[in-house]
Amino acid sequence: MAGVAAEGYLAGMNSSLKRSALLLLSVVLFTLASTGCQTSKGFGKDVEKLGENIQEKSK
């Protein structure tokens, strides 16, 4: 049911508005993806440092 309502809504929008909405959605998704990558990279460095500390303490 929600898909039908969304299709009707999109059909009523002009192409310029559709492009603007698509561009905004793309920018938001790109921002979220790039932020997630930085978070994962930082987490990996933290885990690596933790492993190094464990190795040092076990010597």
ABEGO torsion letter per residue (X at the ends): XAAAAAAAAAAABBAAAAAAAAAAAAAAAAAAAAAAAAAAAAAAAAAAAAAAAAAAAAX
